[in-house]
Amino acid sequence: MQLTVNYSLSDFASKDGAVTPNEVIPNIQRLANNIEHLNVYLGAVANINSGYRSAQHNANENGSPKSQHLTGKAGDIWYSEFTPEQVRNAIIDLRDYGVMDWGGLGIYDSFIHFDQRGYAAEWDYRTNPNTNSDETDFNYPLGSPKTVAITLAVVGLFTVGYIAFN
């Protein structure tokens, strides 16, 4: 099942092969839409490490029993073109401009956890957090956050049309 231009349901499937329950598919669709907004903003396509997790797979990963992955509301993503800190900052920009949902935002050594819990929660689990401010300041490929937020709002109308008719 194709969710967006770049992602299908299988990209977010539990890594243990468990069937994705129908009731979590709308959450995964919303997650994929959020990640697509981030992709447009960064001018690159995110790689998905983890999306939906079955209870067994979540336990095998030592995930929280209340993990947003269990309901298809979380994704662990990475970009080869950007550091996790740069991706985190881009998500904050898009969240602040109302383009991406509010939720959990965790930074790890090689990826970002993003979820749609409905309120902000942030954590840093890097082994050596980078405090170099040059790492956080970079030029976004498509311009300022405000300009991109307005563009995404318009493009979002077409994205919804793509999802609804395919």
C-alpha positions as CSV (number, residue, x, y, z in Angstrom):
1,M,0.0,0.0,0.0
2,Q,1.5,3.3,-1.1
3,L,1.3,6.0,1.6
4,T,3.1,8.9,0.0
5,V,5.4,9.6,-2.9
6,N,8.4,8.1,-1.1
7,Y,6.9,5.6,1.4
8,S,4.8,2.5,1.4
9,L,3.2,0.7,4.4
10,S,6.0,-1.9,4.2
11,D,8.6,0.8,5.0
12,F,6.9,1.2,8.5
13,A,6.2,-2.5,9.1
14,S,7.4,-4.3,12.3
15,K,10.8,-5.8,11.7
16,D,9.7,-9.2,13.2
17,G,7.3,-9.7,10.3
18,A,4.1,-9.3,12.4
19,V,1.1,-8.1,10.4
20,T,0.4,-4.4,10.8
21,P,-3.0,-4.0,12.5
22,N,-5.6,-2.1,10.5
23,E,-6.3,0.3,13.4
24,V,-2.7,1.6,13.3
25,I,-2.6,2.3,9.6
26,P,-4.1,5.8,9.9
27,N,-1.4,6.7,12.4
28,I,1.3,5.4,10.1
29,Q,-0.3,7.4,7.2
30,R,-0.1,10.6,9.3
31,L,3.5,9.7,10.3
32,A,4.5,9.2,6.7
33,N,2.9,12.6,5.8
34,N,4.9,14.3,8.5
35,I,8.1,12.8,7.3
36,E,7.4,13.8,3.7
37,H,7.0,17.4,4.9
38,L,10.4,17.1,6.5
39,N,11.8,15.6,3.3
40,V,10.6,18.5,1.2
41,Y,12.0,21.0,3.7
42,L,15.4,19.3,3.7
43,G,15.5,18.4,0.0
44,A,16.3,14.8,0.8
45,V,14.5,11.6,1.6
46,A,14.6,10.1,5.1
47,N,15.5,6.5,5.7
48,I,13.2,4.6,8.1
49,N,14.9,2.5,10.7
50,S,11.7,1.7,12.6
51,G,8.0,2.5,12.4
52,Y,5.3,0.3,13.8
53,R,6.5,-2.3,16.2
54,S,4.6,-5.4,17.4
55,A,4.6,-5.9,21.2
56,Q,7.2,-8.7,20.7
57,H,9.5,-6.6,18.5
58,N,9.2,-3.7,20.9
59,A,10.2,-5.9,23.8
60,N,13.1,-7.3,21.8
61,E,14.3,-3.7,21.2
62,N,13.9,-2.9,24.9
63,G,11.3,-0.3,24.0
64,S,9.0,1.3,26.5
65,P,5.8,-0.6,27.2
66,K,4.1,2.7,26.3
67,S,6.1,3.3,23.1
68,Q,4.5,5.3,20.4
69,H,5.8,2.7,18.0
70,L,3.2,0.2,19.3
71,T,0.4,2.4,17.8
72,G,2.2,3.4,14.6
73,K,2.7,7.0,15.8
74,A,6.5,6.9,15.9
75,G,9.4,6.6,13.4
76,D,13.1,6.4,13.8
77,I,14.7,8.1,10.8
78,W,18.0,9.2,9.4
79,Y,19.4,11.1,6.4
80,S,22.8,10.5,4.9
81,E,23.0,14.2,4.0
82,F,22.3,15.6,7.5
83,T,23.3,15.0,11.1
84,P,20.7,14.0,13.7
85,E,21.1,17.4,15.3
86,Q,20.3,19.2,12.0
87,V,17.3,16.9,11.4
88,R,16.1,17.6,15.0
89,N,16.4,21.4,14.4
90,A,14.5,21.1,11.1
91,I,11.7,19.2,12.9
92,I,11.5,21.9,15.5
93,D,11.3,24.6,12.8
94,L,8.5,22.8,11.0
95,R,6.7,22.0,14.3
96,D,6.9,25.6,15.4
97,Y,5.3,26.7,12.0
98,G,2.5,24.2,12.3
99,V,3.7,22.0,9.4
100,M,4.6,18.9,11.5
101,D,2.8,17.5,14.5
102,W,3.8,18.1,18.0
103,G,5.2,15.0,19.7
104,G,8.2,13.2,21.0
105,L,11.6,14.1,19.6
106,G,14.6,12.1,20.6
107,I,18.1,12.5,19.3
108,Y,20.5,9.5,19.1
109,D,24.0,9.0,17.7
110,S,22.8,8.0,14.2
111,F,19.1,8.8,14.0
112,I,16.1,10.8,15.2
113,H,13.0,9.5,16.9
114,F,9.9,11.5,15.9
115,D,6.4,10.7,17.2
116,Q,2.9,12.2,17.2
117,R,1.9,12.0,20.9
118,G,0.2,15.4,20.7
119,Y,2.5,17.3,23.1
120,A,6.2,18.1,23.1
121,A,8.7,15.7,24.8
122,E,12.4,15.8,24.0
123,W,15.4,13.7,25.0
124,D,19.0,13.3,24.0
125,Y,20.5,9.8,24.1
126,R,23.7,10.5,22.2
127,T,26.8,9.0,23.7
128,N,28.7,12.3,23.1
129,P,26.3,15.2,22.6
130,N,27.7,17.7,20.2
131,T,27.9,21.2,21.6
132,N,29.4,22.8,18.5
133,S,27.0,25.5,17.4
134,D,28.3,25.3,13.8
135,E,26.6,21.9,13.6
136,T,23.1,23.4,14.2
137,D,23.4,26.3,11.9
138,F,23.1,25.4,8.2
139,N,21.3,26.7,5.2
140,Y,18.2,24.7,4.4
141,P,18.0,23.8,0.7
142,L,14.6,25.4,0.2
143,G,15.0,28.6,2.2
144,S,13.8,29.9,5.6
145,P,11.5,27.9,7.8
146,K,8.7,30.5,7.4
147,T,8.9,30.4,3.6
148,V,9.0,26.6,3.5
149,A,6.1,26.3,5.9
150,I,3.9,28.4,3.6
151,T,5.0,26.4,0.6
152,L,4.3,23.1,2.4
153,A,0.9,24.3,3.4
154,V,0.1,24.8,-0.3
155,V,1.8,21.6,-1.4
156,G,0.1,19.7,1.3
157,L,-3.2,20.2,-0.5
158,F,-1.9,18.3,-3.4
159,T,-0.3,15.6,-1.2
160,V,-3.7,15.0,0.4
161,G,-5.2,14.7,-3.1
162,Y,-2.5,12.2,-4.1
163,I,-3.2,10.1,-1.0
164,A,-7.0,10.3,-1.4
165,F,-7.1,9.2,-5.0
166,N,-4.4,6.6,-5.2
